[in-house]
Amino acid sequence: MSDSSLVQIKGLRDGLLVTLGDAAWMIAQEALINRIEQQPSFFQGARLALDVGNQVLKSAELSALRDSLSEKGITLWAILSNSPTTESTAQILGLATRIHKARPAEAPVAKSVDHDAALWIDRTLRSGVRIEHPGHVVVVGDVNPGAEVIAGGSVIIWGRLRGVVHAGAQGNREATVCALDMSPTQLRIAGEIAVAPARQGPPKPEVVHLKNGRLQAEPWNPG
């Protein structure tokens, strides 16, 4: 089982919700650490809520994980579990065991996006940050020059897109890219690539999709 199938990430009001797949604890924990090491800029300074499912974890195991995350600049603040033992352990360690989940109704998103498959990023992506996700990606913030977003599905930028975006990276030619201000360094959908021309006039929301084998921009009405 790959790390991407073992580790699922969503944005929360207070940080990131990471859900671990059904695997032995050592394997699941290793997959999480590998994912963090692959995207250190994304996780740096993050507050993490971890859904461990049916894992039965004791104090030593949760303490070791919390320390490992702390060394990487990540705060473990909540543990979600179906196990009373794990929940009790988390409470003893001062970790929350209940959270407010993602709030799709508060962040405008195109109706075609499947919320369960989307990675929500509630912050601006600065230069040097690279985001990869097999589903849709929603950024509530800007994508600055030098930042890169690669998605298997569509990409929605609720802000200014000035970096690099590759939607439909696994060959999905139905994917789209939406932004309130579309000024990318480079834009790709599936195997097609384009560089945005110099904008004329004030910025306006746009959606880019493939039409007749070419990237085409049209007005986007997200309401």
Buried (B, 14 or more C-beta within 10 A) or exposed (E): EEBBEBBBBBBBEBBBBBBBBEBEBEBBBBBBBBBBEEBEBBBEEBEBBBBBBEBBBEEEBBBEBBEBBEEBEBEBBBBBBEBEEBBBBBEEEEBBBEBEEBEBEEBEBBEEBEBEEBBBBBBBBBEEBBBBBBBBBBBBBBBBEBBBBBBBBBBBBBBBBBBBBBBBBEEBEEBBBBBBBBBBBEBBBBEEEBEBEEEEEEEEBBBBBBEEEEBEBEEBEEE
